[in-house]
């Protein structure tokens, strides 16, 4: 079970949809292209999407958050249990060898509802990556936003990655018309939330989010607009 993705070190990326157990993943690169990576095939392909009327926003909170190393270790163990159980009845090398329909046919093998939820997150996330790739290629960013929202929901419900202060940010962001989708981030950027916005709404979104987070949750936040290599380098230095 591998929670990492294999992308050449010459390509600097920020995770968007993250591969779990051999699934494909989508990343956003320095030059605003998307990279679709498949670690099992050792491949990646770029989708050019410059010039679109949308932007990516990272939001950071002033709240102290826990170390999530154990969280990942526990989720990895849960997914391994699901894989081992299904493997006894179905010839698979990875959980992501199953699509959603195939999973429906074998989910009864997972007697523990917790393990079933973990497996469902992995398999459904791989589906979201595939559908998100289509949305990006078709420049349908409203549809892409729906998959970002779905990932956030699944991380909360099925992976039980529940951190109230981060969920508060995503929930408040949903009140803005320019907001297409938001989610908590994992791995190296845990503590941030990622948001897809219509570009023209950024200024109102930034000021409005700061006001609402302090008014409703007594939290200070910072919004980072990501449109260039320097933007990401600045973020990594924080």
C-alpha positions, 0 to 999 in steps of 0.5 A: 500500500503506497500513499505516495506518487512517483513523479520525476524529481525535475517536476515540482508539483502540488498534490490535488487528487492524491493516488492511494494504492496504485491509483492515478493522481492529478497534480498542479505544476509550476507552469499551471499545467495539470499532470496526470500520474500513474505510479504503477505505469511509471507514467505522467502526462501534462494537460495544458490549461493556461488562460482559463478564468479560474485560479487556485487558492490555498488557505492557511489557518492560525490553528495548531493542528496535530501530527497526522503521521499516525493517522496515515499509518492507521488508514494504510493498515485499514486499506491493507486489511480490505485488500487482503480480504478481497484478494482471497476471492478476487485476483487483484494486485491493488485496490484500484484494480477495482472500479466502483461496480466491481467493488459493489460486487465484493464489498459484502466480503468486508464485514467491518463497515469501517474497513469497507468505508476506507476501501470505498474512499480509495476506489471512489477517489481513483474514479474521481481522478479519472473523471476530473481529468476529463473535466480538465481536458474539456475545460469544464472547471465547474465539473472539476469543482464538483469532484473537488467537493466530492473528495473533501466529503469522502475524506470526511465521511469515509476516511474520517479525516475530520479536522473541524477548523479546516472543515469550517474553512471549506464550509464558509468558502461554499457561501461564495458564488465564485467558489467552485470547490474546496477541500482539505489538503494532505501530506506535506500541505496538511493544514491548508485547504485548496480552493478553485475559484472564478478569477474575477471573484478573488478579491471579494472572496479573500476579504469575505473569507477573512471576515467570516472566519474571524466573525464565526470561528474567531480564526485568522486565515491567510489566502495564497493565490497560486499562479506561478512558480514563485507563488509556490516557492513562497508558499513552501518557505512559510 
